[in-house]
């Protein structure tokens, strides 16, 4: 039986970088799980390993329109999958060479600063709009992974519902504790022997 590559040829380093990146974009909170707990990185890899990510059904010929309206679609010869992997490699290369640590080992504040540079298009090593395009691609994929079931091609909202149910449960638990505290008999200091 042939082995199945569930990471679609994505290296462990790239997956670690993606996992850290998406966790900073959608972190765990008291209200619910974050991207890591919801396996968002794996969902992104699966989604971009299919026809949408590999560009099987996309036009990839010239001319490409600089600063094109997003409605014009993906404006590059590279597939979304290749753009993701190249961006992860650039992020990893820069963090290792400049900070001396892999991106997923950097302190959260440093990761946030690097992500801000990506969003603003000021990250070194990317050309033109590549940094912003990489940031937008990852952010779009985070929301796709959270709110759409790519394998089914339909809205699943499973992750969103998990998050909502978890927060509703936490709210319910707090409400029940508060109610019990209000209804508990006051301690009058009298102790009755049984």
Buried (B, 14 or more C-beta within 10 A) or exposed (E): EEEEEEBBEBEEBBBBBBBBBBBBBBBEEEEBBBBBBBBBBBBBBBBBBBEBBBBEEBEEEEEEEEEEEEEEEBBBEBBBBBBBBBBBBBBBEBBBEEBEEBBBBBEEEBBBEBBEBBBEBEBEEBEEBBBBBBBBBBBEBBEBBBBBBBEEEEEBBEBBEBBEEBBEEEEEEEEEEEEEEEEEEEEEEEEEEE
